[in-house]
Amino acid sequence: MSQIGFSAEKYIEEQSKYILERIDNGDGKRLYLEFGGKLVQDKHAMRVLPGFDENAKIKLLQKMKDQVEIIICIYSGDITTNKTRQDFGITYDLEVLRLIDVFRKYDLEINSVVVTRYEDDSPAVDKFINKLENRGIRTYRHRFTKGYPTDVDTIVSDEGYGANPYIEVSKPLAVVTGPGGGSGKLATCLSQLYHEFKMGKKVRYAKFETFPIWNIPLKHPVNIAYEASTADLKDVNMIDSFHLEAYGIQAVNYNRDLEVFPVVKRIIEKITGEESEYKSPTDMGVNRAGFSIVDDEVVREAACQEIIRRYIIAQCDYKKGKIDNDTLERIKLLMDELSLSSEDRKVVIPAREYAEQKKACDDRYVNVVVMAMEMEDGTIITGRSSRRMVAAAAAILNSVKYLSGMADEIHLISPNILRSIQELKTEVLMSDKSSLNCEEILTALTISAATNPSAEAALGKLSCLRGCKAHCTAILSDKDETTLKALGIDVTSDPEYITNNLYYG
C-alpha cells in the first residue's frame, strides 16, 4: 500500500483558516491573492506529498465561494509558442478553457481572462481572445508595463499600470491564477492595486505559492523537486535574506521572488503612499503546506522519485525538440546533487531487461518495445509490442489480468476482433500502422465485455491502475501517452524512437 506523508485534512483546515485571517486582518479591504502553481489537479504536489489532495486548493476556495471571484492570466507568448502543460499534454490556451470549466463545476465565479504582455500583430492570440469573447468570457489585454522593473515612477503612473484596462471586481477575495509560471499574475495584481487606489479604494496583495515550502530545509528533496519542475524557468531556491534579516529566522524562497521583492515593495509603497506591511517575500505568502507533513521520510522518497521522473521526461522532451540542452542539464545537476539515477525508478530496469532478453533470444524481436508497470502491491507487470498491439496496450491488458487473478494465456479479446480492427485501420482508414494503440485496445475490451465474462471482470479493474508507475523502452505516441494519462498512469519513456521516420504521431 502507498504510504502517507502528508495530512490533507490538516492542510485544508490550516490553510483555509490562514487565508481567512489574512482577509479579516485587512479591515474590510479587498485582497488580491496571487495563486501560483496549479489551483486544480495539482499532480506535482500530489506526487511529492503523498496524501495531498490534488484539488485541495480549489476546495478551500469553494468553502469561501461567496467571497471569491477568479481572474485567469495567460502570457501571450505561451499562446504563440503552444506551451504545453506537462500533466495533461494540452497547450496553455486550452488549459485556460479547461480551468474555466473546472471552476464553474465548483460553483466559483469567473471574473475574466487577462492576456498579459499582449503585442499587436499576434493572430494566434487574437483568435484565442475572440474565442473567449464569443463564449461570453470577459477578456482583457495587458501590455508590457512601461518602465518595469527599475523606473518605479513610470510603472506607477498612467503610462505604466494606468495603461492597462481596469478589471471590475466586486468580491472581497480576487484570486489571480494562470495555467503555469510566468503568466503575468503579479503584474495583474499590482495593476489592479494601482487602479483601485486611484479610485480611492484601499486593497491588499498576498501570494499563495505551494512550492518551494518555506519552512523546510533549502536542500530538502521536496524543494529540489520544485526546481526540477521549473527548470525551463530557471528557478533556483534560496534562503530568504530579507526574512532572515527582519526576523532572524531562515525561510526558503526562490530567485524570482527574491529578485523582484525590493521592486514590488517599492511599487506597493508608491501605490499606497504607506510603508509596506511586508518585510520579506515570505511575509507575502500564505502557504501552510509545510505544517501538514506528517512523515518526512515518505515525502523525501516521493520527491526523489519526482526528480527522477522529471529528468526522464526532460530527456524525451529534449529529443523531441521541446526544451533546450540547458534545461536538461539543470535537471541532471539536481539528480547528481542527490546521487539519483534513472534506474532508481523501479519500473525502468525491468522494462529494459525484458526488452534486451527478447532481442537476444530471437532476431524477430530486434525492434521490440517493452512497458513495465508497477502494481499497488509492488508487483511488476510487463507487456511487449507485437504485430497485434503496442507495448503499452499489452501492459494494460496484462495488468488487469493480474488484478483479476487470471492466467496470462487467457484471451480477453478474440484474435478475430483484433484482426478485424487491424483490417479496418489499414485497408479502409489507410493507416500505415497496423498495431492497435491503447485507445483501440480499450474499445475492443469494452465491446468484448458484453459477451466475455473475463473481459468484463478485467474491464472493471482499469480504475485500479490509477496512480501506478510505468516505463516504456521507446517514446510513446501522443495518442498512447494521452490515454495512459487519462487512466491516471504515471508513465515515462526512454528517449528513443521506435522508428527512424521523422513523423511519429
C-alpha positions in Angstrom: 0.0 0.0 0.0 1.1 3.6 -0.7 2.5 5.3 2.4 1.1 8.7 3.5 3.4 11.5 4.3 1.0 14.4 4.2 -2.3 15.2 6.0 -4.8 16.6 3.5 -7.3 17.2 6.3 -4.9 19.2 8.4 -3.8 21.2 5.4 -7.3 22.2 4.4 -8.1 23.3 7.9 -4.8 25.1 8.5 -4.7 26.8 5.0 -8.4 28.0 5.0 -8.0 29.4 8.5 -4.8 31.3 7.5 -6.3 32.8 4.3 -9.4 33.9 6.1 -7.2 35.6 8.8 -5.4 37.4 6.0 -8.7 38.7 4.6 -10.1 39.6 8.1 -6.9 41.5 9.1 -7.4 43.8 6.1 -10.2 45.6 7.9 -12.6 45.1 5.1 -10.1 45.7 2.3 -10.2 43.6 -0.8 -7.4 41.1 -1.1 -5.8 40.2 -4.4 -4.4 36.8 -3.9 -1.8 35.7 -6.5 -2.3 31.9 -6.8 0.9 30.2 -8.0 1.2 26.6 -9.1 -1.9 24.5 -10.0 -5.1 25.6 -8.4 -6.8 22.4 -9.5 -5.4 18.9 -10.2 -2.0 19.7 -8.7 -0.5 16.4 -9.6 3.1 17.6 -8.8 2.0 18.3 -5.2 0.2 15.0 -5.0 3.3 13.1 -6.2 5.8 14.8 -3.8 3.5 15.0 -0.8 1.8 11.6 -0.7 -1.6 12.2 0.9 -2.1 15.6 -0.7 -5.5 16.1 -2.3 -4.8 17.3 -5.8 -7.9 19.5 -5.6 -7.3 20.8 -2.0 -6.8 24.4 -3.1 -10.0 24.7 -5.1 -11.9 23.0 -2.2 -10.5 25.8 0.0 -11.9 28.4 -2.3 -15.2 26.5 -2.6 -15.7 26.9 1.1 -15.4 30.7 0.6 -17.2 30.8 -2.8 -19.5 33.7 -1.7 -16.4 35.9 -1.2 -14.3 34.8 -4.2 -14.0 35.6 -7.9 -11.3 34.4 -10.2 -9.1 36.2 -12.7 -7.1 33.9 -15.1 -3.9 35.2 -16.6 -2.1 33.8 -19.6 1.1 35.2 -21.2 0.6 35.9 -24.9 3.9 34.3 -25.7 2.8 31.0 -24.3 -0.1 31.0 -26.8 2.1 31.7 -29.8 4.7 29.0 -28.8 2.0 26.5 -28.0 3.5 25.9 -24.5 2.2 22.7 -23.0 1.1 21.7 -19.5 3.1 18.5 -18.8 0.5 16.7 -16.7 -2.3 16.8 -19.3 -0.4 17.3 -22.6 -2.5 20.2 -23.6 -1.4 23.7 -24.6 -1.8 26.7 -22.1 -4.6 28.3 -24.1 -6.6 25.1 -24.0 -5.7 24.8 -20.3 -7.4 28.2 -19.7 -10.6 26.8 -21.3 -10.4 23.7 -19.1 -9.8 25.7 -16.0 -12.9 27.8 -16.6 -15.0 24.6 -16.9 -13.5 23.2 -13.7 -14.0 26.4 -11.7 -17.6 26.5 -12.9 -18.0 22.9 -11.8 -17.0 24.0 -8.3 -19.5 26.9 -8.5 -16.8 29.5 -8.4 -17.3 32.8 -10.2 -15.0 33.5 -13.2 -14.4 37.3 -13.4 -12.3 37.4 -16.6 -9.3 36.3 -18.5 -6.3 38.6 -18.9 -3.8 38.1 -21.8 -0.6 39.6 -20.4 2.3 41.2 -22.4 0.0 41.5 -25.4 1.5 42.6 -28.6 -0.1 43.8 -31.9 0.1 41.5 -34.9 -0.4 38.3 -32.9 -3.1 36.3 -35.0 -3.0 33.3 -32.7 -3.5 35.4 -29.6 -6.3 37.5 -31.2 -8.0 34.2 -32.3 -7.9 33.0 -28.7 -9.3 36.2 -27.4 -12.2 36.1 -30.0 -13.0 32.6 -29.0 -13.4 33.6 -25.3 -15.4 36.7 -26.1 -17.7 34.8 -28.4 -18.4 32.4 -25.5 -19.2 35.3 -23.2 -15.9 35.4 -21.2 -14.7 38.9 -20.4 -11.2 39.3 -21.8 -8.6 42.0 -21.2 -5.3 42.8 -23.0 -2.5 44.0 -20.7 0.7 45.1 -22.4 4.3 45.1 -21.1 4.5 47.6 -18.2 6.4 50.6 -19.3 9.4 51.3 -17.0 9.4 47.8 -15.4 11.3 46.9 -13.3 13.6 49.9 -12.4 11.6 53.1 -13.1 9.0 52.9 -10.3 7.7 56.4 -11.1 6.8 55.4 -14.6 5.5 52.0 -13.5 3.1 53.6 -11.0 1.6 56.1 -13.5 -0.9 56.4 -16.2 1.9 55.3 -18.6 2.6 52.2 -16.6 -0.1 50.3 -14.8 -2.6 53.0 -15.8 -2.3 52.0 -19.4 -3.9 48.7 -18.6 -7.7 48.5 -18.5 -9.1 48.1 -15.0 -10.8 44.8 -14.3 -14.1 45.3 -12.5 -14.1 43.3 -9.2 -16.9 43.2 -6.6 -16.0 40.5 -4.1 -13.6 40.7 -1.1 -11.2 38.0 -2.4 -9.9 38.2 -6.0 -7.9 35.1 -6.8 -5.5 35.7 -9.7 -4.2 32.5 -11.2 -2.9 31.1 -14.5 -2.0 27.8 -16.3 1.6 28.0 -15.3 4.6 30.1 -14.2 5.3 33.4 -15.9 1.6 34.0 -16.7 1.7 37.6 -15.5 -0.2 37.1 -12.3 1.9 39.5 -10.2 1.7 42.3 -12.8 -2.1 41.9 -13.0 -2.4 42.1 -9.2 -0.3 45.3 -9.0 -2.1 46.9 -11.9 -5.4 46.3 -10.0 -3.9 47.8 -6.8 -2.9 50.9 -8.8 -6.4 51.4 -10.3 -8.2 50.7 -7.0 -6.1 53.1 -5.0 -6.5 55.7 -7.7 -10.3 55.3 -7.3 -9.9 55.8 -3.5 -10.3 52.1 -2.7 -7.8 50.5 -0.3 -6.9 47.0 -1.3 -4.1 44.5 -0.4 -1.9 41.9 -2.1 -0.8 38.4 -1.0 0.7 35.4 -2.6 -0.2 31.7 -2.5 2.7 29.6 -3.7 2.8 25.9 -2.6 6.5 25.5 -3.6 9.1 25.9 -2.5 7.9 25.2 1.0 9.3 28.0 3.1 9.6 26.2 6.5 11.5 23.0 5.4 15.3 22.9 4.6 16.6 24.6 1.5 18.0 21.3 0.2 15.0 19.1 1.1 14.1 16.9 -1.8 10.6 18.4 -1.9 12.1 21.8 -2.6 14.7 20.4 -5.1 11.8 18.7 -6.9 10.3 22.2 -7.3 13.5 23.3 -9.0 13.2 20.3 -11.3 9.6 21.1 -12.2 10.6 24.7 -13.2 13.9 24.1 -14.8 12.7 25.8 -18.0 12.0 28.9 -15.9 15.5 28.7 -14.3 14.0 28.9 -10.8 16.6 28.4 -8.0 15.7 28.0 -4.4 17.4 30.4 -1.9 17.3 31.4 1.7 15.1 34.5 2.0 17.7 37.0 3.1 15.1 39.7 3.8 13.2 37.4 6.2 16.4 36.4 7.9 17.4 40.0 8.4 14.0 41.1 9.6 13.2 38.2 12.0 16.4 36.1 12.4 14.5 33.1 11.0 15.6 31.0 8.0 12.9 30.7 5.3 13.1 29.3 1.8 12.0 31.2 -1.3 13.2 31.3 -4.9 15.2 33.6 -7.0 12.4 35.4 -8.9 10.6 36.3 -5.8 13.8 37.4 -4.0 14.9 39.5 -7.0 11.6 41.2 -7.5 10.8 41.8 -3.8 12.5 45.2 -3.5 10.8 46.4 -6.6 7.4 45.0 -5.6 7.8 46.6 -2.1 8.7 50.0 -3.6 5.8 49.7 -6.1 3.3 48.9 -3.3 4.5 51.7 -1.2 4.3 54.1 -4.2 0.8 53.0 -4.9 -0.5 53.1 -1.3 1.6 56.0 0.0 2.4 54.0 3.1 5.2 51.7 4.3 4.7 48.2 3.1 3.3 45.7 5.6 5.7 43.1 4.2 9.3 42.9 5.2 10.1 39.8 3.1 8.7 37.8 0.1 7.9 35.1 2.7 5.7 37.6 4.5 3.7 38.0 1.3 2.9 34.2 1.2 0.1 32.4 2.9 1.4 28.8 2.3 0.9 26.3 5.2 1.9 23.1 3.4 5.0 22.5 5.5 2.9 22.3 8.7 1.0 19.3 7.3 3.9 17.0 6.6 3.4 14.0 8.9 6.2 11.7 7.7 9.3 13.4 6.4 11.0 10.2 5.1 8.0 9.3 3.0 7.8 12.7 1.3 11.6 12.7 0.8 11.4 9.5 -1.1 8.4 10.6 -3.1 10.2 13.9 -4.0 13.3 12.0 -5.2 11.1 9.8 -7.4 9.6 13.0 -8.8 13.0 14.4 -9.7 13.9 11.2 -11.5 10.6 11.3 -13.3 11.2 14.9 -14.4 14.6 14.0 -15.7 13.4 11.1 -17.8 10.6 13.2 -19.2 13.1 16.0 -19.9 15.3 13.6 -21.9 12.4 12.8 -24.1 11.4 16.4 -24.5 14.9 17.3 -25.5 14.8 14.5 -28.1 11.5 15.9 -29.4 13.0 19.4 -29.5 10.6 20.8 -26.9 13.3 22.0 -24.5 16.9 23.1 -24.8 20.0 21.4 -23.5 20.4 23.9 -20.7 17.1 22.9 -19.2 18.0 19.2 -19.4 21.4 19.8 -17.8 19.8 21.8 -14.9 17.7 18.8 -14.0 20.7 16.5 -14.4 22.6 18.6 -11.9 19.7 18.2 -9.4 19.8 14.5 -9.9 23.6 14.4 -9.3 23.1 16.6 -6.2 21.0 13.8 -4.6 23.0 11.0 -6.2 20.0 9.8 -8.2 19.9 7.9 -11.5 17.1 6.9 -13.9 17.4 3.3 -12.8 16.3 4.3 -9.3 12.8 4.5 -10.8 11.6 0.9 -10.0 10.0 0.2 -13.4 12.9 1.3 -15.6 15.2 -1.7 -15.2 12.5 -4.4 -15.6 11.4 -2.8 -18.9 14.9 -2.6 -20.3 16.0 -6.0 -19.2 12.9 -7.7 -20.7 13.5 -5.9 -24.0 17.1 -6.9 -24.1 16.2 -10.5 -23.2 13.7 -10.7 -26.1 16.2 -9.2 -28.6 18.9 -11.6 -27.5 16.8 -14.7 -28.0 15.3 -14.0 -31.4 16.1 -11.7 -34.3 12.4 -11.1 -34.8 12.4 -9.0 -31.7 15.2 -6.6 -32.7 12.7 -3.7 -32.6 10.7 -4.9 -29.7 9.4 -2.3 -27.3 8.5 -3.2 -23.7 6.5 -1.4 -21.0 6.8 -2.3 -17.3 4.1 -1.3 -14.8 4.2 -1.4 -11.0 1.1 -2.6 -9.3 -0.1 -1.3 -5.9 1.3 -4.4 -4.2 4.8 -3.8 -5.8 4.5 -6.5 -8.4 6.0 -5.5 -11.8 3.9 -6.4 -14.9 5.3 -6.2 -18.4 3.9 -6.0 -21.9 5.7 -6.1 -25.2 4.9 -4.8 -28.7 3.7 -7.2 -31.3 2.0 -7.2 -34.7 -1.3 -7.0 -32.8 -0.8 -4.2 -30.4 1.7 -1.7 -28.9 3.6 -2.4 -25.7 1.5 0.0 -23.6 -1.7 -1.7 -24.6 -0.2 -5.2 -23.9 0.9 -3.9 -20.4 -2.6 -2.7 -19.7 -4.2 -6.0 -20.6 -1.6 -8.0 -18.6 -2.1 -5.7 -15.6 -5.8 -6.1 -15.5 -5.5 -9.8 -15.9 -3.2 -9.9 -12.9 -5.5 -7.7 -10.9 -8.4 -10.1 -11.8 -6.4 -13.2 -10.8 -6.4 -14.5 -14.4 -3.8 -16.7 -16.1 -1.7 -14.9 -18.6 -2.8 -17.2 -21.5 -6.4 -16.2 -21.2 -7.7 -14.1 -24.2 -9.6 -11.1 -23.1 -10.2 -10.0 -26.7 -10.8 -12.5 -29.5 -7.9 -12.6 -32.1 -10.6 -12.3 -34.8 -11.8 -9.0 -33.3 -8.2 -7.7 -33.2 -7.7 -8.8 -36.8 -10.9 -7.1 -37.9 -9.9 -3.8 -36.3 -6.5 -4.0 -37.9 -8.0 -4.6 -41.3 -10.2 -1.5 -40.8 -7.2 0.6 -39.9 -5.0 -0.5 -42.8 -7.5 -1.3 -45.6 -10.3 1.2 -45.0 -8.7 4.1 -43.0 -5.4 3.7 -44.9 -3.2 3.8 -41.8 0.4 2.7 -42.2 0.4 1.3 -38.6 -1.4 -1.9 -38.1 -0.6 -2.4 -34.4 -3.5 -1.3 -32.2 -2.9 1.5 -29.8 -4.2 1.8 -26.2 -7.4 3.5 -27.1 -8.3 0.9 -29.7 -7.5 -2.0 -27.4 -9.6 -0.5 -24.6 -12.5 0.0 -27.1 -12.1 -3.7 -28.1 -12.0 -4.8 -24.5 -15.2 -2.8 -23.7 -17.0 -4.5 -26.7 -15.8 -7.9 -25.7 -17.0 -7.4 -22.1 -20.6 -7.6 -23.4 -20.2 -11.4 -24.2 -17.0 -12.4 -22.4 -17.1 -12.6 -18.6 -13.3 -12.5 -18.3 -13.2 -9.3 -20.3 -16.0 -7.8 -18.2 -14.0 -8.6 -15.0 -10.8 -7.2 -16.4 -12.6 -4.0 -17.6 -13.7 -3.4 -14.0 -10.1 -3.4 -12.9 -9.0 -0.5 -15.1 -9.6 2.1 -12.4 -7.2 0.2 -10.2 -4.4 1.3 -12.5 -4.8 4.9 -11.4 -1.6 6.0 -9.6 0.5 3.1 -11.0 4.0 3.9 -12.3 5.1 2.7 -15.8 8.1 2.9 -18.0 8.4 2.2 -21.8 11.6 1.5 -23.6 10.6 3.8 -26.5 8.9 7.2 -26.8 5.2 6.8 -26.8 2.9 8.1 -29.5 0.9 11.2 -28.4 -2.3 9.3 -28.5 -1.0 6.5 -26.3 0.5 9.0 -23.8 -2.8 10.8 -23.6 -4.7 7.6 -23.0 -2.3 6.5 -20.3 -2.6 9.8 -18.5 -6.4 9.6 -18.7 -6.2 6.3 -16.9 -4.1 8.0 -14.2 -0.9 6.0 -15.0 2.3 7.9 -14.3 4.3 6.9 -17.3 7.9 7.7 -18.5 9.8 6.5 -21.6 13.4 6.1 -22.7 14.4 8.8 -25.2 14.4 6.5 -28.2 12.1 6.4 -31.2 10.7 3.1 -32.3 11.2 4.2 -35.9 13.6 6.4 -37.9 10.6 8.1 -39.6 10.6 11.8 -38.8 6.8 11.9 -38.4 5.7 9.9 -35.4 2.1 10.7 -34.3 
